[in-house]
Amino acid sequence: MDLNELKTLVARGESEISEFKKSTAQLRRAMETLCGMLNGSGGRVLFGVTPQGRIVGQAISDKTLRELADWLRRFEPPATITQARIDLGNGKEVLMLEALPDPVRRPYVFDGRPYQRVGPTTSVMPQETYHQLLAERPDSRTRWETLLAEGYGPTDLDQEEVLRTVRLGIAAGRLPESTGNDVPDILNRLGLLKEGRLNNAAVVLFGTRFLPDYPQCQLRMARFRGVNKSEFLDQRQIEGHAFALLDEAMLFLRRHLPVAGRIVPGLFEREDEPLFPLEALREALVNAFCHRDYTIAGGAVSLAIYDDRLEIWSDGTLPAGLTPDDLKRDHPSKPRNPLIAKVFYLRGVIERWGRGTQKIVELCVKAGHPEPEFGEQAGSVWVRFLPSGYIAPHRVAHDLTERQREILHVLSKKPSMPLREIRSRLENPPSDRRLREELLHLKKLGLVSSSGHGRGSAWSLVRQDNG
């Protein structure tokens, strides 16, 4: 492109396929615009041109080009963006970047987010549009969730759950009020029915029969005694559609999670809350159901509660290019099952695409806990929740009583305490003699220590791994 052609292009003004930037100091906004153009019909961004159409140019150094290359590497999938430099003859140039979209690879994301171009404006693409474009990729026909569910029809689905999804979707403002109550029509709108035939995603989301064809629609839950899997207090393994499994998991958590008591300001009343924020745990479970690899026939989502931690595992690996550390910061949203994720979103279960793992971290930190740990091991992805403080063990050489565990919890609050202070902090304090017997028993087990003698003695917690 020469200078005359540049002037002709600039004279047309900004539009859906053309945007002006005064300098490369606006590279991030320019990349977002190029992403929107890639998700549309293409376009150009010109650096060295003001929004009013005045050609001012800029000096383009090697450092500028290196920075540009770094920004261009943030597109997923890798995008075709050509570069051209138009010399203005005064030591300055106009840099033109042209986005050449490939419909086969659309939708594109930049720095973890997809963008769209509407007229001369760039904005974040709505999640529903993103998932629709993702489902339209040619390779979507080979994804497990889009394959036909042979031998299954609409009558094999939980139709009340389908209608409940519509009600919740309308309430969330994500489905039109005109959606109606015709189940086949609803399934068709959700992308779960094509020419009267269900796909695998429909069975995962709403199925009522799973064996022997869908053994992977399973949830495994356990509350272990101690910090390993040698003994459990409760263990369950159930089959069901994703929404039923999510409900069962939340019930299990409410039943088995330790509670942390706090005083409600202004009321002077004790309020018991689960040790970990339920919203964070629910988000982690939703991620597991949406992103797991359903092609693994013996796979499942697993929920394990130990004395010192909680873990959620799902079969499948992270998308190519993502590491466990990436899950704590902005990262590309690459759902393994976009149809399944789309229905969770429309139902209002997912609030914002691509931020689930970051939201989990934020909720735990806000509740005063350490950041959860993410990992990938033996073909599975896991998230581990850790408490902020001491959690008394259930078992050492043998089971501990609730009173003994309460004494340990009280001792965890201070470096040392005299007997009378320990007694004053217990909800139903025993006699001094009985409390001393309990402390001596805990000392024998190596959980507490004492210093001093008689009335001047003090008791301390022996810090160690819970178990």
N, C-alpha and C positions, 0 to 999 in steps of 0.2 A: 504494500500500500504506500502510495506517495503522498506528499503534502496536500495536493488538490483533492485526492480521494478522501483524505482525512477530514478536510474542511467540509466536504459534501456530507459525510457521515455525521459529523458533529452538528451540522445545520438542521438535521432531522430531529434533534433533541433526544432526551432520554425516553425510553419505552420499555416494553416487556423484554426486548432483546438487546437493549443498549443502556449502559450506565456510565456516568463520568465520575472520576475521583481526582481531586486536585493533586494528590501525591500518593506514593506507596506507604505513607504513614497510616493510610486507611486500609491496609491489607486484609485485616480480619473481616471487615464489612464487605470488602470486595469478594473474598472467598465465599462468604455466605450467599452473595448475589450469584456468583458463578454456580454454586450448588443448586440454587433455584432455577437457573437457566438449564443446567444439566437435567433437571427433573421436568423441564418443559421442552421447548423447541430449540434450545440453544441461545447463544447471544454473545455479546462482547462487553468487556469492561475496559475503559480507557483511562490510564493514569497520566496526569498532566493536563487535564481538562476540568475546568470548574463546573459545578452543577448548572451554572447559567450559560454554559457553552463557550466560555472563553478559553482558547488554547494557550496555556502558559508553559507547558513542558516542565521537565525536571532533569537534574543530573542523575544518571543511572550508573552506579558503581558496581564493582564485583560483589561488595557486601550486600547491596540491594538484591542482586540476583541470587545470592546464597540464601537470604531471608525468604525470598519468593519460593525457592525450591523447597525449603522447610515447610512453608504453609501448604504447598501443593501436595505434600505427602500425607496430609491429614484427610484426604478424601477416601471414602470407602463406598463401593469398590473403586480401585484406581481409575481416575478420570483422564480423558483426553482433552487437554487444554493447551492450545498452541500459543506461541508468543511472537510478537512482531514489534519492532522498534522503528519509529518514524522520526528521522532527524529534522529538527526545526531550523538548523543552520546557525544557531547562536550558542552552541555548546550544550543545548538542552534537547531532550527527546520526549516523545509520547510513547508510552509502553501500552500495547494492546494485548489483552488476554482474551482468547476466544474459546468458549465452551462448546465442544462437539459431543452431544449426548448420544449414547448407545441405548436404544429402547430395551434391548435384551438385558442390560445391566441395571436399569433403573428399578428402584429409587436409589439415588446417591445420598450419602450423608457427609457432612463436613464437621470434623471435630466432635463426632458423636451425635449430631442432630441433622435431620433432613430439613431442607428449606424449599419454599415455593416462590414463584415469581408471578405476581398478579399486577398487570400493567407495569408502571415504573417502580413498584414497591416489592420488597423482599420481606418474607415473614417465615416463622417456623411452620413447617407443614403439620397439619392436624394428624394425630396418630391414626385415625380411621383411614385417611387418605394414604398415609404411608403403608399401612398393612394391605390396603387394596392394591396399591402398586406392586408391593412385594408378592402378593398372591398371583399377580398377573405375569410375573416373570416366567419365561418358558420352562425353566427347570422346576417351577412349582408343581408341575404335573407328576414329577417323580418323588416329591416329598411324601413320607409315610402318611401324614395327616390328610393328604388330598386323595389318596388311593381309595377305591370303592370298598365299602364294608360289605363283602359278599354275604348274602343270606340275611341281611338286616334291613328293616324298613322302619318308617316312622312309628309304627305301633310298638317297636322294641325300645322306644325312648321314654324317659320320664317326662310326659307331656306337661304335667303341672310345673316342672322345673323349667321347661321351655317358656311357658307363659309367665312364670315368675321372673325370668330373665328379661322379658319384654317390659314388665311392670317396673323393674328396677332400672332398666335402660331409659325408659321414658322419664322416671323420676330424676335420673341423673342428667337429663337433657341430651342424651346421646343416641336415642332412638326417637323417631317422630311419633306423635300421638296417634297417627293414622296407621301404625303398624298392624293393628288388628289382632285377632285371636286364632287365625287359621294356622295351625302348626306347620303343615307343609310349606305354606307361603313364608312363614317366619324362618324356617330352616333354609329356604332358598335365599332369602335376604341376607342371612348370616353366612352364606357360602358353604353350607353343610349338606345341601341337597342339589343334585344336578340331574335333570330329566327323570325325577322320581327316585333316584338312587342316593343313598347315604354314603358319605365318606367316613374314614376312620375318625376324623376329628369329632363328628357328631356323636359317635359311640363314647369317646373319651369324655365329652362334655355332658352328655345326657343319657347314656345307655342304662339299661336295666338288667341286661344279662351279659356276662363277660367270659365265662368259662365254657368251652376250652379255647375260644378264639382270641380272647383279650386278657390273658393272665397278668399283663403288665399294668392293668388298671387297679393297682393295689397300693395300700398304705400299711407300713409296718411301724408299730409304736411300742416303746418299752420304757419303763421306769426302772432303772438299775439300782441296786443297793451298792453304795460305794462309788468308786471312780473307774471301774472297769466292767466288763460284761460277764463276770463270773457268776453273778446271781442277780435275779430281777424281782422286783416287787409286783409288777404288773406288765403283761405283754399281750399285745393284740395284733392281729393281721386281718385286714378286711379288704374286700373288693367293692368297687362302686364308681360312679361317675365323679369327675373332678370336684364338683361343688359339694357333693355329699362327703367326699374324703376330706375336703377342707373343713367342713363343719365338725366331723369326727375328730380331726386333729386338734381343733380349738377346744373341744370338750375335754379331751385328754389332757391338754395343757392346763386348763382351769382346775382339773381334778388333782393333778400331781405337782404343779409348780409350787415351790415354797412361797409364802407370802411375806412381804416386808411391811411392818406396821409403821404408821406415821401419825402424827397429831395434826388434825385439820386446823389451820389457823383460824382463830375467832370462835371455834366451836368447842375446843378442848376435848375432842372425841378422837378415839383411835380409829383409823381407817386402814384396812388391810388391802394391799395391792400385790399382784403377782410380782415375783422377783424380777422378771424381765418384762419390758413393755409388750403387751399382747399385740399391739399394732405392728411392731417390728417383727415379731414371730409370724404373724399372719402374712406380712409382705414376703418373708423368706419362704414360706410354704407356697404362696402363689407363684413366686419365681420358679420353685422346683416343679410345680405342675405344668407351667407354661414352657419351660426351657429344657425339660428332660428328654432323653432319647427314647421314644416309645417303640423303636424297632427292636429293643432288647426285650425279648419275650418274658424273661424271668425277672425283669427289672421292677423297681418300685421306688416310691418316696419313703424315706425312713426318718423317724423322729425318735431321738434317744435323749432321755433325761438322766443325768448322773448327779451325784452329790455336789460336784464342783463345776458343772457346765451343762450346756444343752447343745445338741448337734442336730442338724437337718442335712440329710444326704439325698442326692438324686442321681440316677444313672445317666451317663453321658459326659462328654468333655466340653470344655469351653469352646466357643467359636474360634476359628483360626485367627491368630493375631492378638487374642486377648489373654491376659495373664490374671491370676487371682488378685494381684496388686491393682490392676486396672479397675477392678470392681468398686474400689473406694473413691474413684474420681470420675470425671466425665469420660465416657467411653462410647463407642458406636453401639447402637442397639441392633443386635443381630438375633432376633428370636428364632429358635430352631423350629418352632411351630407357630407361625404368624396367624393362622386361622384360629387356633385355640386361644392365643394371646388376644386376638381381636375381640372374641366373645367376652373374655374376662374384662377387657376395657369397656366395651359397650354396656356391660352389666354394672359398671361402676366400681368394680373390685380394684382395678388398676387406675390410679389417679393420673399418672403422667408417665408416658413411655420412657424407657431408657434410664430411669433414675431409681429403680427399685432398690438396688444394693446400696446406693448412696443414702437413700431414705432410711434404710435399716441402721446404717452407721450413725446417722444424725439422731435418730430416736433413742438409741442406746446411750450415746454420749450425753444427750439431754437428761436422761434418767440417772446419770451419774455412774454409768458402767464403762469399762474399757471398750474400745472399738472391737466389734466382732471380728473374728478371723475367717478369711476365705481360703479355700484350698482346693486342689485337684489331685486325686489319688486313685490309682487302679481303675481308671475309666469312670470315675464319679466326681461330682463337684459337691463340696460341703461348706457349710457355714457353722461356726462355733461361737456360742454366746457365753461370755464369762462374767461372773458377778463382780461387783466393785469391792466387796468386803469379804470377811471370813464367813464361810458356811460350815456349820458344825457337821461332822460325819454322822451317818446313821449307824455305822458299824465299825468297830475296831477289832478287838479279839472276839467280841460278840455284840449283839444289838445294844445300842444306847437308848435310854428312855428319853421321853420328851423333856423331862425336867433336866436331865443331864445335858441334853443338847441346848436347852435354854441357858443353863449355867455357862456353857462354853461361849454362847453368843454374847452374853453379858460381859464376860471377861475379854472378849475381842475389842471392846470399846475403849479400854484404857490399858496402859502398860502393866498396872497392878492394882489390886483392890483389897481392902480388908473385908473380913467376913460380913460385917454389918452392912457395908455398902452393896455387896453382892446380893444379900438378902432383900435389901430395899428395892432392888431393881427387878426382882422376880415377880411375875404376875400373881402367883399363889405361893408365897414364901413358906417353906417348911420351918420347923424349929431349928435353932442353932445347931443342935446336936445332929439332926438329920442332914442338914446342909453340909456340916463338916464331914460326915460319912460319905456323902456324894462326892465332895472335893477330894477326899483321900482315895476314893475309888478311881476317879479320873486321873489322879496323880500316879496311881499304880499302873494305869494304862499308858502313861507317858504323854497325856494330853495337857496337864497343868503342872505347875511347880509352885513351891511356897518358899517364903523367906521370913525370918524372924521367928519369934516364939510367943505363945500366949495371945493376949489381946493385941499385941503389936505385930502379929503375923499378917502377911499379905499374900495374895494368890495371883498368879500370872498364867496367861495362856502360853503353851508351848507351840510356837508357830511351826507349821509343817504342812505338807500336802494333805488335802482332806481325805484321809483314809489310811 
